[in-house]
Amino acid sequence: HGWRCVRDIGCESMCMCSLKDEMSDFAVLALSLCPNQRFSLYLSLSLSQMKTVRFTRLHVPWSVLSREAELLKIKVPTKRTYELKEKTGLAGAISSLWEKLNQPFQPGVPEPQNPRTCVLSLPFNRKKLHLFDIKSKNILFDNATRGRIVSITSLLAKGVYDSAFPLHDHILYIPQMLHEEWANYGVFFKYQPADLIRKYFGEKIGLYFAWLGVYTQLLIPASAMGIVVFLYGWLTVDTNVPSQEMCDERLNFTMCPLCDRVCDYWQLSSMCSTARASYLFDNHATVAFAIFMSLWAAVFLEHWKRRQRCLQHRWDLTDMEEEEVGTLFTTTHNLPIASESLTWKDRLPGYCVNVSSILLMVGVTFSAVFGVILYRIIVFAVMSMNPDHEAKANVRVTVTTTAVIINLLVVLVLDEIYGAVAVWITELEIPRTEAAFEEHLILKAFLLKSMNAFAPVFYVAFFKGRFAGRPGDYVYVFKDFRMEECAPAGCLIEVCIQLGMIMLGKQLIQNNVFEIEGGEKKKSKDPNRPRHRWDLDYELEPYEGLSPEYMEMIIQYGFVTLFVASFPLAPVFALLNNVIEIRLDAAKFVTEIRRPDAVRAKEIGIWYNILSGISKFAVITNAFVISFTSEFIPRMVYQYLYSDTGTMHGFTDHTLAYFNTSNFKPGTAPNSTRFDRELRICRYKDYRDPPWSPESYQLSKQYWSVLAARLAFVIFFQNLAMFLSMLVAWLIPDVPRSLKERVKREKVLLLDLLLSEEAEKQRPTFTHISGQSRVLLHPSDSSQPFTSSVPGNPVNSL
């Protein structure tokens, strides 16, 4: 029975496999599996007493490793070394000072004795072994490279194997070093050991953590600026004239009711705390911070491109061609699909289901947002019936907070649903390869999940209060409930609350789900059985890929950039989360999941394009947030066009329109009031002509002035931010100058090495034999070797 499984393996192999079978002994087989001898490998069959799982340990000999390494053009260090040019003068002094300041933050991993000595690498060639620095054939290729050389993906797809994974090699120093210097919260302030991560897990995972490190590092200046903006608002709130006017009870602004019949008139001074809190995030520094974040996004993308180029050179990825997954795409039922034979007519039903499913999910998201809007409207009306005046005063805060919590729960639930839907509709497309499947899946998942996360924030920022109407002519939902309005200080503080709670809630909940689930590992059926390394690894959680990790960070990046004008502290919370996230993910990869297969990757792929798109879209959203959501433009228009003194005094009165209480529609006026029943005028926030004007309640000239200024600012801000971003991208080269010089020097050394080797080949060599005669050895003529015989001593040429 074991022979049948071995026969099914064909010409593929892996480090550790588990098969569903019932065996009870142990065997070691040395096999030549293919008639053409392409793959010769060793199998160690560890037949477990579990009666359900059989483990097969595969070892690939040198002949296979060397042959496949040559086919894959894997670069190997040569014996040729060179010294890096040492910086001198001012540049050298600055570099030396920076290294000393940076030393405490470096991970405690072994470093080469002379860091300025570099080794020249060449693609492996079995005919030129004398050029390579081969101390031992057993360590020439690390475990990550060995795991990439062999693969049994097609057998996994057919169900021959239950799973396949390389073992966590705890004999070597690397896992222990990663645990101490990476998967440890005590070293949160240190850089990640990127080279060790790449050596143990492969280039694809190494690039992810390198990108996450760069993103987290650049969040530090953004967080510092966000704190400065917040402190500026906190220190100057007492000098802010509009906030002072809203808090001044002597001005006696009597506002119109917030709902029909059961709501009473109210004093504007009751919103004092909201006005002061809004100013903390809505001040002059906010505009400068929004421009700064646009430049920050451009610097981040350019810095990552430079970092990526350096890693590509260091990890010998510069000349690598993208590895296309050769296996056919398989469905969740492990049925291989011959996608090349499908025509567009065969794919059309799948595409139709794709489009209709995405439209349905968009409708579900909008329905969820609309449901929360109805909740806010209904609960606000119900709570306003409370006769307790103190409870009425806190109605807006209570409704806003509970609605945000509901939004968060809906977002978390729909996230899981959308992830499953994205997988299903991507399978219906029947992509040609697994790589194409992953790319299509990422696009669909990002579209659905980003829409789900940002839709509630977009509503509050750009739609809430825009279509509420005015006293005497409100817009109603289901003929009974008035559309909700923004507070007199604007909707920016609500955007801040919405953004902050959804962002923090997603991070806190999603970051701890895996940690809770990770403790519930599979239990062995026989705890008394000897525990082997493969048993322990099999009980770990399977590796699910990097897409969930990337998606979590990309959504966070959207929160940090898209609405940063309304929540300057977003980079601070993102930084704190990422410091924990890096160590949490590190512990997960080292101790909680099976060791992933090493996969080479030249870059982070489609994720960079998504980041670039978010950065460009963030310029537009922040321009509209500042123009239409904040009070920055109305304040500027009033100060420079309508203020008699050129100051902000009188701004609050300027933004409040008048309404004659006798113009209420029947049945909408307050049933009872604490105010004078003869009250004739109440105020509401809008730019409209007063009731005594010939064009009563029509949009005033001030409204059109403010609208023109808002649109002009959007155009100005977008062009300024885009110009500065392009300027930054132009000023920062994609490839560092030092790397360019190093690559140029390596090309010269490589050419010199190859020419010297070729010259050595062409040079005739004379060798004395026993002092009697000489044999001419000429490597260029292998078909007609020179032979010579000395009496009693035959000699053959090489």
C-alpha positions in Angstrom: 0.0 0.0 0.0 2.9 2.3 0.7 4.3 1.5 -2.7 1.1 2.8 -4.3 1.5 6.2 -2.6 5.2 6.4 -3.6 4.3 5.5 -7.2 1.7 8.3 -7.3 4.3 10.9 -6.3 5.7 10.9 -9.9 8.5 13.3 -10.2 7.8 15.7 -7.4 9.0 16.0 -3.8 8.7 18.1 -0.7 10.3 18.5 2.7 7.4 17.0 4.8 4.1 15.5 3.7 1.3 13.9 5.5 -0.9 11.3 3.9 -4.2 9.8 5.1 -3.4 6.1 5.7 -3.1 3.3 8.3 0.4 2.0 8.8 2.4 1.1 11.8 6.1 0.7 11.0 9.0 2.8 9.7 10.9 2.6 6.4 13.6 4.4 4.6 13.6 4.2 0.8 16.2 5.4 -1.7 14.3 5.8 -5.0 14.9 6.9 -8.6 11.4 7.9 -9.4 11.7 9.0 -13.1 12.8 7.0 -16.1 14.9 10.0 -17.2 16.6 10.3 -13.8 15.5 13.9 -13.5 14.5 13.6 -9.9 16.2 11.2 -7.6 15.2 11.7 -3.9 15.2 10.0 -0.6 11.9 9.4 1.3 11.7 8.7 5.0 8.3 7.2 5.7 7.4 7.8 9.4 4.2 5.8 9.8 2.5 7.2 12.8 0.5 5.3 15.4 -2.3 7.8 15.0 -3.9 5.5 12.5 -5.1 8.5 10.5 -2.1 10.4 9.4 1.1 9.1 7.8 4.2 11.4 7.5 6.6 11.2 4.6 9.9 13.1 5.0 11.6 13.9 1.7 15.2 14.6 1.2 16.6 15.8 -2.1 20.2 14.8 -2.9 22.9 17.1 -4.3 22.5 16.0 -7.9 18.9 17.2 -7.9 19.6 20.3 -6.0 22.5 21.4 -8.2 20.6 20.6 -11.4 17.4 22.5 -10.3 19.5 25.4 -8.9 21.1 25.8 -12.3 17.7 25.7 -14.1 16.3 28.3 -11.7 19.4 30.4 -12.0 19.8 30.7 -8.3 22.7 32.9 -7.4 25.5 31.5 -5.2 28.5 33.4 -3.6 31.8 33.1 -5.5 35.3 33.3 -4.2 35.7 36.8 -5.6 35.3 39.6 -3.0 35.6 43.3 -3.1 35.7 46.2 -0.7 33.1 48.9 -0.5 34.4 52.5 -0.9 34.6 54.2 2.5 33.0 57.6 2.8 35.4 60.4 3.7 35.0 64.0 4.6 31.7 65.4 5.8 29.7 62.6 4.3 31.8 60.0 6.2 31.5 61.9 9.5 27.7 62.1 9.1 27.5 58.4 8.2 29.7 57.4 11.1 27.6 59.5 13.5 24.4 58.0 12.2 25.7 54.5 12.6 26.6 55.2 16.2 23.1 56.7 16.9 21.4 53.8 15.2 23.4 51.0 16.8 21.1 50.5 19.9 18.2 49.9 17.5 20.0 47.1 15.5 18.9 43.5 16.2 21.4 41.4 18.0 22.2 39.0 15.1 25.6 37.8 14.0 27.2 40.2 11.5 30.2 39.5 9.2 33.6 40.3 10.6 34.2 43.0 8.0 30.9 44.5 6.9 32.6 46.5 4.1 33.7 43.3 2.4 31.2 42.1 -0.2 31.0 38.8 -2.1 30.3 38.6 -5.8 27.4 36.2 -6.7 26.8 34.3 -9.9 24.0 32.1 -11.1 24.8 28.5 -10.1 26.5 26.4 -12.8 27.6 22.8 -12.2 30.4 23.2 -14.8 32.0 26.1 -12.8 32.0 24.8 -9.3 35.6 26.0 -8.9 34.3 29.6 -9.0 31.9 29.2 -6.1 32.7 29.4 -2.4 31.5 25.9 -1.5 32.5 25.1 2.0 30.1 22.2 2.2 27.4 21.0 -0.2 25.1 20.5 2.7 24.9 24.2 3.5 25.4 25.8 0.1 21.6 26.0 -0.3 19.6 26.9 2.7 16.3 25.3 3.7 14.3 28.0 2.1 16.0 27.5 -1.3 15.7 23.7 -1.0 12.0 24.0 -0.3 11.5 26.2 -3.3 13.4 23.8 -5.6 10.9 20.9 -5.0 7.1 21.1 -5.1 4.2 18.7 -4.9 1.4 21.2 -5.5 -0.3 19.1 -8.1 -0.5 16.1 -5.7 -1.9 18.3 -3.0 -4.6 19.5 -5.5 -5.4 15.9 -6.4 -5.8 15.0 -2.7 -2.9 12.5 -2.6 -1.4 14.5 0.3 -3.4 16.1 3.0 -0.7 18.8 3.5 2.9 19.5 2.8 5.2 21.9 4.7 8.9 22.3 5.6 9.7 21.6 9.2 10.6 24.3 11.8 14.3 23.5 12.1 15.0 24.1 15.8 18.5 22.5 15.5 19.8 25.6 13.7 20.4 28.9 15.4 18.0 30.9 13.1 14.6 30.0 14.8 16.0 30.7 18.2 17.5 34.0 17.0 14.2 35.0 15.3 12.4 34.2 18.6 14.7 36.4 20.7 15.4 39.3 18.3 12.1 39.4 16.4 9.1 37.6 17.9 9.7 39.3 21.3 7.9 42.4 22.6 11.0 43.3 24.6 12.8 44.3 21.3 9.9 46.4 19.9 12.2 49.4 19.5 14.7 47.5 17.3 14.7 47.0 13.5 13.7 43.6 12.2 16.3 41.1 11.2 15.2 41.2 7.5 18.0 38.9 6.2 17.2 36.2 8.8 13.5 36.4 8.0 14.3 36.0 4.3 16.7 33.2 4.9 14.2 31.2 7.0 10.9 32.0 5.3 11.8 33.1 1.8 11.8 36.4 -0.1 8.1 36.9 -0.3 7.5 36.9 3.4 10.8 38.8 3.9 9.5 41.6 1.6 6.2 41.8 3.5 7.9 42.4 6.9 10.4 44.8 5.3 7.5 46.8 3.9 5.7 46.7 7.2 8.9 47.9 8.9 9.3 50.8 6.5 5.6 51.8 6.9 5.8 51.7 10.7 9.1 53.6 10.7 7.7 56.4 8.6 4.6 56.6 10.8 6.8 58.2 13.4 7.1 61.7 11.8 3.5 61.6 10.8 2.5 60.8 14.4 4.7 63.5 15.7 3.0 66.1 13.4 -0.4 64.8 14.3 0.3 65.3 18.0 1.6 68.8 17.3 -1.7 69.7 15.5 -3.7 68.3 18.4 -1.6 70.2 20.9 -1.9 73.4 18.9 -5.7 73.1 19.0 -5.7 72.3 22.7 -3.4 75.2 23.6 -5.4 77.7 21.5 -9.0 76.6 22.1 -9.5 79.3 24.7 -8.5 82.0 22.2 -10.8 80.7 19.5 -13.5 83.3 19.0 -16.2 81.1 17.4 -15.9 78.6 20.3 -16.1 81.5 22.8 -19.2 82.8 21.1 -21.0 79.4 21.1 -20.2 79.0 24.8 -21.3 82.6 25.7 -24.8 82.4 27.3 -25.2 86.1 27.1 -25.5 86.0 23.4 -28.8 84.1 23.9 -28.9 82.2 20.5 -32.3 80.3 20.7 -32.1 77.4 18.2 -35.0 75.8 16.4 -36.2 72.3 17.5 -34.2 69.3 16.4 -37.3 67.2 15.8 -41.1 67.7 15.3 -43.6 68.1 18.2 -41.7 66.5 21.0 -38.4 68.5 20.7 -38.2 71.9 22.4 -36.2 75.0 21.5 -32.7 75.0 22.9 -29.8 77.3 23.6 -26.7 77.2 21.4 -24.5 77.4 24.5 -25.5 73.9 25.4 -23.2 72.7 22.5 -20.2 74.4 24.1 -18.3 71.2 24.8 -18.9 69.9 21.3 -17.6 73.2 19.8 -14.5 73.1 21.8 -13.8 69.5 21.0 -14.3 70.1 17.3 -11.8 72.9 17.3 -9.1 70.5 18.6 -9.2 68.8 15.1 -10.6 71.7 13.0 -8.1 74.5 13.2 -5.6 76.3 10.9 -2.9 73.6 11.5 -5.2 70.9 10.1 -4.8 72.3 6.6 -1.0 72.3 6.8 -1.1 68.8 8.2 -3.3 67.6 5.3 -0.7 68.9 2.8 2.1 67.4 4.9 0.4 64.0 4.8 0.1 64.2 1.0 3.8 64.7 0.9 4.3 62.0 3.5 2.5 59.5 1.3 4.7 60.3 -1.7 7.8 60.1 0.4 6.7 56.7 1.8 6.1 55.2 -1.6 9.5 56.5 -2.9 11.3 55.4 0.2 9.9 51.9 -0.2 10.9 51.7 -3.8 14.5 52.6 -2.8 14.4 50.1 0.0 13.0 47.4 -2.3 15.7 48.0 -4.8 18.4 47.6 -2.1 16.8 44.4 -0.9 16.5 43.1 -4.5 20.3 43.6 -4.9 21.2 42.1 -1.5 18.9 39.1 -1.9 20.0 38.5 -5.6 16.6 39.3 -7.0 17.7 42.0 -9.5 17.8 39.7 -12.6 15.0 37.4 -11.4 12.1 36.8 -13.7 8.8 36.6 -12.0 8.1 32.9 -11.1 4.8 31.8 -12.7 3.0 29.1 -10.8 3.1 26.2 -13.2 0.2 24.2 -11.8 -3.3 24.7 -13.0 -5.8 26.5 -10.9 -7.8 24.2 -8.7 -11.2 24.6 -7.2 -12.0 24.2 -3.5 -12.9 20.6 -4.4 -9.4 20.0 -5.6 -10.5 19.5 -9.2 -7.9 20.8 -11.6 -9.3 23.1 -14.3 -7.8 23.2 -17.8 -8.4 26.9 -18.2 -6.5 27.1 -21.5 -9.2 25.2 -23.3 -12.0 27.5 -22.1 -13.4 30.1 -24.5 -15.0 33.5 -23.7 -18.4 31.8 -24.0 -17.4 29.3 -21.3 -16.2 32.1 -19.0 -19.2 34.5 -19.6 -21.5 32.9 -17.0 -18.7 33.3 -14.4 -18.1 36.9 -15.3 -21.9 37.6 -15.1 -22.1 36.1 -11.7 -19.0 38.1 -10.7 -20.5 41.4 -11.7 -23.9 40.7 -10.2 -22.4 39.4 -6.9 -20.2 42.5 -6.5 -23.2 44.8 -7.2 -25.2 42.8 -4.7 -22.5 43.2 -2.1 -22.4 47.0 -2.8 -26.1 47.1 -2.2 -25.7 45.2 1.1 -23.1 47.7 2.2 -25.3 50.7 1.4 -28.3 49.0 3.0 -26.3 48.5 6.2 -25.3 52.2 6.2 -28.9 53.2 5.5 -30.1 50.9 8.4 -27.8 52.7 10.8 -29.0 56.1 9.6 -32.6 55.0 10.3 -31.5 53.8 13.7 -30.0 57.2 14.5 -33.1 59.1 13.3 -35.6 56.9 15.2 -33.6 56.6 18.4 -33.0 60.4 18.4 -36.7 61.1 18.0 -37.6 58.5 20.8 -35.0 59.8 23.2 -36.1 63.3 22.6 -39.4 62.5 24.2 -37.8 61.9 27.5 -39.0 64.7 29.9 -35.6 64.7 31.7 -33.8 67.8 30.3 -30.3 66.4 31.2 -31.0 63.2 29.2 -32.2 65.4 26.3 -28.9 67.3 26.4 -26.9 64.1 25.9 -29.2 62.7 23.1 -26.8 63.5 20.3 -23.7 62.0 22.0 -25.6 58.9 23.0 -27.0 58.3 19.5 -23.7 59.0 17.8 -21.8 56.6 20.1 -24.2 53.7 19.9 -24.5 54.1 16.1 -20.7 53.9 15.7 -20.6 50.7 17.8 -23.3 49.2 15.5 -21.4 50.3 12.5 -18.2 48.6 13.8 -20.0 45.3 14.5 -21.6 45.4 11.0 -18.2 46.1 9.4 -16.6 43.2 11.2 -19.3 40.8 10.2 -19.5 41.9 6.6 -15.7 41.7 6.4 -15.8 37.9 7.0 -18.7 37.5 4.6 -17.0 39.5 1.8 -13.8 37.5 2.2 -15.7 34.3 1.5 -17.7 35.8 -1.3 -14.5 37.1 -3.0 -13.0 33.6 -3.0 -16.2 32.1 -4.4 -16.6 34.6 -7.3 -12.9 34.4 -8.1 -13.1 30.7 -8.5 -16.0 31.1 -10.9 -13.6 33.1 -13.2 -11.4 30.0 -13.5 -8.1 31.8 -13.7 -5.2 30.2 -15.6 -2.8 29.9 -12.7 -2.7 30.3 -8.9 -0.8 33.6 -9.3 -3.7 35.0 -11.5 -6.2 33.7 -8.9 -4.4 35.5 -6.1 -4.3 38.7 -8.0 -8.0 38.7 -8.9 -8.9 37.7 -5.4 -6.9 40.6 -3.9 -8.7 43.1 -6.2 -12.1 41.9 -5.3 -11.5 41.5 -1.6 -10.0 45.0 -1.4 -12.9 46.5 -3.3 -15.5 44.9 -1.0 -13.7 45.3 2.3 -12.5 48.9 1.7 -16.1 49.9 0.7 -17.4 48.2 3.8 -14.9 50.0 6.1 -15.1 53.5 4.6 -18.8 53.8 3.6 -20.0 54.9 7.1 -17.2 57.5 7.3 -18.0 58.8 3.8 -21.6 59.2 4.7 -20.9 61.3 7.8 -18.2 63.3 6.1 -19.9 64.2 2.9 -23.7 63.5 3.0 -25.0 63.9 6.6 -26.9 67.2 6.9 -26.6 68.0 3.2 -30.2 67.0 2.4 -32.0 67.7 5.7 -33.9 70.8 4.5 -34.7 73.8 6.7 -37.3 74.6 9.4 -40.7 74.6 7.8 -39.5 72.5 4.9 -37.6 69.5 6.2 -36.9 66.3 4.3 -38.6 63.3 5.9 -37.9 59.5 5.8 -41.0 57.4 5.7 -43.1 60.6 6.1 -42.5 60.7 9.8 -38.8 61.0 10.6 -36.7 64.0 9.7 -33.3 63.5 8.1 -30.5 64.0 10.7 -28.5 67.3 10.8 -25.0 68.2 11.7 -24.2 70.0 15.0 -23.8 73.8 14.7 -20.0 73.3 15.0 -20.1 71.0 11.9 -19.9 67.2 11.3 -16.1 67.0 11.6 -16.2 65.9 15.2 -18.6 63.1 14.3 -16.3 62.1 11.4 -13.5 62.0 14.0 -15.5 59.8 16.4 -16.6 57.5 13.6 -13.1 57.1 12.1 -11.4 56.6 15.5 -13.8 54.0 16.8 -14.0 51.9 13.6 -10.2 52.1 13.1 -9.4 51.2 16.7 -12.1 48.6 16.9 -11.0 46.8 13.8 -7.4 46.7 14.9 -8.0 45.6 18.5 -10.6 42.9 17.6 -9.0 41.5 14.4 -5.5 41.5 16.0 -6.6 39.3 18.9 -8.9 36.9 17.0 -5.9 34.8 15.7 -4.2 34.9 19.1 -7.3 33.4 20.8 -7.7 30.8 18.0 -4.0 30.1 17.9 -4.1 28.6 21.4 -6.7 26.1 20.4 -4.4 23.8 18.6 -5.2 20.3 17.4 -4.8 17.7 20.1 -3.0 14.5 19.5 -5.1 11.4 19.9 -2.3 9.6 21.8 -0.5 11.9 24.2 1.8 9.1 25.3 3.2 8.6 21.8 6.8 9.9 21.2 6.6 13.4 19.9 8.5 14.1 16.7 9.1 17.4 15.0 6.7 16.6 12.3 4.0 15.8 14.8 4.4 19.1 16.5 4.4 21.1 13.3 1.4 19.2 12.0 -0.6 20.3 15.1 0.1 24.0 14.2 -2.3 26.1 12.2 -1.8 25.9 8.5 -0.3 28.9 6.7 -3.1 30.9 4.9 -0.9 33.3 2.9 0.0 37.0 3.3 -3.2 38.5 1.8 -5.0 38.9 5.1 -1.9 40.6 6.6 -1.5 42.9 3.7 -5.2 43.7 3.6 -5.3 44.7 7.2 -2.4 47.1 6.8 -3.8 48.5 3.5 -7.2 49.3 5.1 -5.3 50.9 8.0 -3.3 53.0 5.5 -6.6 54.1 4.0 -7.8 55.3 7.5 -4.5 57.1 8.0 -4.5 59.0 4.7 -8.0 59.3 3.4 -9.5 61.3 6.3 -6.4 62.5 8.1 -7.7 66.1 8.0 -10.6 65.1 10.3 -8.5 62.9 12.6 -4.8 64.0 12.9 -4.2 61.4 15.6 -4.9 58.5 13.2 -1.1 58.0 12.5 -0.5 57.8 16.3 -2.9 54.9 16.8 -1.6 53.2 13.6 1.9 53.4 14.9 1.0 51.9 18.3 -0.9 49.2 16.6 1.9 48.3 14.1 4.5 48.1 16.9 2.4 45.4 18.4 1.4 43.9 15.1 4.9 43.3 13.9 5.8 41.3 17.1 2.4 39.5 17.1 2.9 38.4 13.4 6.5 37.4 14.2 5.4 35.2 17.0 2.7 33.7 14.8 5.1 32.8 12.0 7.8 31.4 14.3 5.7 29.4 16.8 2.0 29.3 15.9 1.7 28.3 12.3 3.4 25.7 10.1 6.5 27.0 8.4 5.5 28.3 5.0 7.1 27.2 1.7 9.8 29.6 0.6 8.6 31.7 -2.4 10.8 34.1 -4.3 9.2 37.5 -5.1 10.9 40.5 -6.6 8.4 43.0 -5.2 5.2 43.3 -3.2 3.2 43.1 -6.4 -0.3 44.6 -6.8 -0.3 45.9 -3.3 2.0 48.7 -4.3 -0.5 49.8 -7.0 -3.3 49.8 -4.4 -1.1 52.0 -2.1 -0.4 54.4 -4.9 -4.1 54.6 -5.8 -5.1 55.3 -2.2 -2.5 58.0 -1.9 -3.8 59.8 -4.9 -7.5 59.4 -3.8 -6.5 60.7 -0.4 -5.6 64.1 -1.9 -9.2 64.4 -3.2 -10.9 63.3 0.0 -8.9 65.6 2.2 -9.5 68.5 -0.1 -13.3 67.9 0.2 -13.1 67.3 4.0 -11.4 70.6 4.5 -13.7 72.5 2.1 -17.1 71.0 2.9 -16.9 69.2 6.2 -14.8 71.5 8.3 -15.4 75.2 9.1 -12.1 76.4 7.7 -13.5 77.9 4.4 -16.5 79.7 6.0 -14.2 81.2 8.7 -11.8 82.5 6.0 -14.6 83.9 3.9 -16.2 85.7 6.8 -12.9 87.1 8.1 -11.7 88.5 4.7 -15.1 89.4 3.1 -17.8 90.1 5.6 -16.1 91.0 9.0 -16.2 94.7 9.7 -13.1 94.4 11.9 -11.2 91.8 10.0 -11.5 89.4 12.9 -13.6 86.4 13.7 -16.0 88.3 16.1 -19.5 87.9 14.9 -18.8 84.7 13.0 -21.4 82.6 14.9 -24.2 85.0 14.3 -23.2 85.3 10.6 -23.6 81.5 10.1 -27.0 81.3 11.7 -30.2 82.0 9.7 -33.5 83.3 11.1 -36.8 81.4 11.1 -40.2 82.8 12.0 -41.9 80.2 14.3 -45.3 81.1 12.8 -44.1 79.4 9.6 -44.0 75.9 11.1 -46.1 73.4 9.3 -49.2 72.3 11.2 -48.3 69.6 13.7 -44.6 70.2 13.7 -44.2 73.0 16.3 -43.2 72.0 19.8 -46.1 70.8 21.9 -44.7 72.3 25.1 -41.8 74.6 25.7 -39.7 76.0 28.6 -39.3 79.2 26.5 -41.6 82.1 26.0 -44.7 80.9 24.1 -44.6 84.2 22.3 -41.2 83.4 20.9 -41.3 84.4 17.2 -37.7 83.9 16.0 -35.4 80.9 16.3 -32.1 80.3 14.6 -30.7 77.4 12.5 -27.3 76.8 10.8 -27.5 77.8 7.2 -26.9 80.7 4.8 -30.5 81.8 3.9 -32.3 85.1 3.7 -34.4 86.1 6.7 -38.2 85.8 6.8 -38.6 89.6 6.4 -36.6 89.5 3.2 -38.5 89.7 -0.2 -36.9 86.3 -1.0 -37.4 84.7 2.4 -35.6 81.4 3.2 -33.8 81.4 -0.1 -30.1 80.7 -0.3 -28.3 83.9 0.4 -25.3 85.6 -1.4 -23.1 84.5 1.4 -23.9 80.8 0.6 -22.8 81.2 -3.0 -19.6 83.1 -1.9 -18.7 80.3 0.5 -19.5 77.6 -2.1 -17.3 79.3 -4.7 -14.5 79.5 -2.1 -14.9 75.9 -1.3 -14.7 74.7 -4.9 -11.7 77.0 -5.5 -9.9 75.6 -2.5 -10.6 72.0 -3.7 -9.0 72.8 -7.0 -6.1 74.7 -5.4 -5.4 72.0 -2.8 -5.5 69.1 -5.3 -3.1 70.8 -7.7 -0.8 71.9 -4.9 -0.7 68.5 -3.3 -0.3 66.7 -6.6 2.5 69.0 -7.7 4.4 68.7 -4.5 4.0 64.9 -4.6 5.3 64.7 -8.2 8.2 67.0 -7.2 9.1 64.7 -4.3 8.9 61.7 -6.6 11.2 63.4 -9.1 13.7 64.6 -6.5 14.0 61.2 -4.8 15.6 58.7 -7.3 14.2 55.1 -7.2 17.7 53.7 -6.9 20.3 55.1 -4.4 23.4 56.4 -6.0 25.6 54.1 -3.8 23.6 51.1 -5.1 24.1 52.3 -8.7 27.9 52.5 -8.2 28.0 49.2 -6.5 26.0 47.4 -9.3 28.3 49.0 -11.9 31.4 47.8 -10.0 30.0 44.3 -9.7 29.3 44.2 -13.4 32.9 45.1 -14.1 34.2 42.5 -11.6 31.8 39.9 -13.0 33.1 40.5 -16.6 36.7 40.4 -15.4 36.0 37.0 -13.6 34.4 35.5 -16.7 37.1 36.8 -19.0 39.9 35.5 -16.8 38.1 32.1 -16.6 37.8 32.0 -20.4 41.4 32.9 -20.8 42.4 30.2 -18.4 40.4 27.7 -20.5 42.1 28.7 -23.7 45.7 28.6 -22.3 47.6 25.4 -23.1 49.0 23.6 -20.1 52.2 21.4 -20.0 52.7 18.8 -17.4 55.8 16.8 -16.6 55.2 13.0 -16.3 57.9 11.2 -14.3 60.5 13.6 -15.7 60.5 11.8 -19.0 57.9 13.4 -21.3 55.2 16.1 -21.4 51.5 15.8 -22.2 49.7 18.8 -23.8 46.3 19.4 -22.2 44.1 21.6 -24.3 40.5 22.1 -22.9 39.2 23.7 -26.1 39.4 20.4 -28.0 37.4 17.9 -26.0 36.5 15.7 -28.9 40.1 14.8 -29.9 42.1 14.6 -26.7 45.9 14.5 -26.9 47.3 11.2 -25.6 50.9 10.2 -25.1 52.5 7.1 -23.8 55.6 6.7 -21.8 57.1 3.2 -21.8 55.3 1.4 -19.0 53.1 4.3 -18.0 50.1 5.0 -20.2 48.6 8.5 -19.8 45.2 9.8 -20.9 44.4 13.5 -21.2 41.7 15.1 -19.1 
